[in-house]
Amino acid sequence: QVQLVESGGGLVQAGGSLRLSCGVSGSISSINAMGWYRQAPGNQRELVARITSGGTTNYAKSVKGRFTISRDNARNTVYLQMNSLKPEDTAVYYCNVGVVPDFRPPTDYWGKGTLVTVSS
């Protein structure tokens, strides 16, 4: 069974940094794209950053230049380095991974989310 576990959220002051991690485990054949989404109370879930299996990245305009997404294929893990954090970055951050499980078709999987709070 495929499982995603996020970590790294917490409380930081504006201008600070955090690094989020999302590890994928289970009976996996391969992993396609990996990404991070976020949702603040009262708002819709939005894409923050995404990285393909080939290393192509894209970012929300609001985080470009401040956040960096990367992946460690040996560990089946995706990271989100968040620098120069702003109060408007406060949200629950969700990991999303395109997984090809053994003997199953490719499927998107979601983590449970990790809370990031940025104080002013």
C-alpha positions in Angstrom: 0.0 0.0 0.0 1.3 3.4 -1.0 1.7 5.9 1.8 2.8 9.6 1.9 4.2 11.2 5.0 4.9 14.9 5.2 7.0 16.6 7.8 8.7 20.0 8.5 5.8 22.3 9.1 5.8 24.6 12.1 5.7 28.2 13.3 8.2 30.7 12.0 8.6 34.4 11.9 8.3 36.4 8.7 11.5 36.2 6.8 12.4 32.8 8.2 12.8 29.5 6.5 11.4 26.0 6.6 12.0 22.8 4.7 9.1 20.4 4.0 9.7 16.8 3.3 7.4 14.1 1.8 8.4 10.5 1.8 6.7 7.9 -0.3 6.6 4.2 0.7 5.0 1.0 -0.3 5.1 -1.3 -3.3 6.1 1.2 -5.9 7.2 0.6 -9.5 8.1 4.2 -10.2 7.2 7.8 -9.4 6.2 10.4 -11.9 5.6 14.1 -11.0 5.7 15.3 -7.4 4.3 18.5 -6.0 3.2 20.6 -3.2 -0.2 22.3 -2.7 -1.5 24.5 0.0 -4.8 25.5 1.4 -5.5 28.4 3.8 -8.8 28.6 5.8 -11.6 29.9 3.5 -9.5 29.5 0.4 -9.2 26.9 -2.3 -6.3 24.5 -2.6 -3.6 25.9 -4.9 -0.5 24.5 -6.5 2.7 25.8 -4.9 5.4 23.9 -6.8 5.7 20.8 -9.0 8.6 18.8 -10.4 8.5 16.1 -13.1 10.4 12.9 -13.2 12.7 14.6 -15.7 13.4 17.5 -13.3 11.2 20.2 -14.9 9.8 22.5 -12.3 7.1 25.1 -12.1 6.0 27.4 -9.3 3.1 29.6 -8.3 4.0 33.2 -9.1 3.6 34.2 -5.5 6.5 31.9 -4.4 8.8 32.0 -7.4 12.3 33.1 -6.3 11.6 32.2 -2.6 10.7 28.5 -2.7 12.6 25.6 -4.3 11.3 22.1 -5.0 13.6 19.2 -5.3 13.5 15.4 -5.2 15.7 12.5 -4.0 14.8 9.6 -6.2 16.9 7.2 -4.1 14.7 8.0 -1.0 11.4 8.5 -2.9 11.2 11.9 -1.3 10.3 15.4 -2.4 11.3 18.6 -0.6 10.1 22.1 -0.5 12.7 24.7 0.7 10.8 27.8 1.7 12.8 31.0 2.3 11.8 34.6 3.0 8.5 33.4 4.4 5.5 35.8 4.5 2.4 35.7 6.6 0.4 35.0 3.5 2.3 31.7 3.1 0.4 30.4 6.2 -1.6 27.3 5.1 -1.7 23.6 5.3 0.7 22.2 2.8 -0.1 18.9 1.0 2.2 16.6 -0.8 0.9 15.2 -4.1 2.7 12.4 -6.0 2.0 10.5 -9.2 2.8 6.9 -8.3 2.9 3.8 -10.4 2.3 1.0 -7.8 3.4 -2.6 -8.5 0.7 -4.3 -10.6 -1.5 -1.2 -10.7 -2.1 1.7 -13.0 -0.6 5.1 -12.1 -2.5 7.1 -9.5 -2.3 10.4 -7.7 -1.7 10.2 -4.0 -2.1 12.9 -1.3 -0.5 13.3 2.0 -2.5 14.4 5.1 -0.9 17.8 5.2 1.5 19.7 7.4 0.7 23.1 8.9 2.9 26.1 8.2 2.3 29.3 10.2 4.2 32.5 9.6 3.8 35.2 12.1 4.3 38.9 11.4 
